[in-house]
């Protein structure tokens, strides 16, 4: 293999006019991985970069290129011979860099980190329904007072039938007190006493067995005395009131009634 030597560039030598200088505003040609490595290590000077590129081309890339493309290998050998024959030839650093095998794209060297997906915010937990307040306990209903059984209504006692009382003295005293109401003198009581003693002996319950006449005055029938009161069968006062009216209307006085009784044996 031909030895590759690099001659120092004379001071004041400038690049060929045919090669246009790259302005700062123009985009830079994508550098190879080795160039970026040399720059990162802080190597100053373009010469070191040329040496590194040439060595890489001869050792690695040249062998691969010879196996794939024989024509390209022959051209590379001719180029190397011409370079060694003229040691003072000026090196075009940019061409060397271009001749170097194109480095794979950046995306093949440095794997792009996948864009981090924003973490999903945890779904908010469903709000728990507020617990229902316990219903207030109902106060127990007041115990009802035991209802007393209604006392059975007592049937009214049947009215007692009035009892007739035989009271001749009482009947005579009551009759004597009533004479003045009819305008009779007290001596009329003697005639009245004889008349009703003969008829009933002044008994309230006196009854004539043959005719059915009843009471002190012997009314016939007894129901006639009802005009003086409903108790005509038991009350001698009712009987006497009815008898005095009868004597007044029929005979005018007790003595007139007694005289008729003597003549007819009834009055």
Helices and strands as residue ranges (DSSP letters): H 33-40, H 46-56, I 57-61, H 62-68, H 70-85, H 93-99, H 106-109, H 168-178, G 179-182, H 188-199, G 222-227, H 236-250, H 254-264
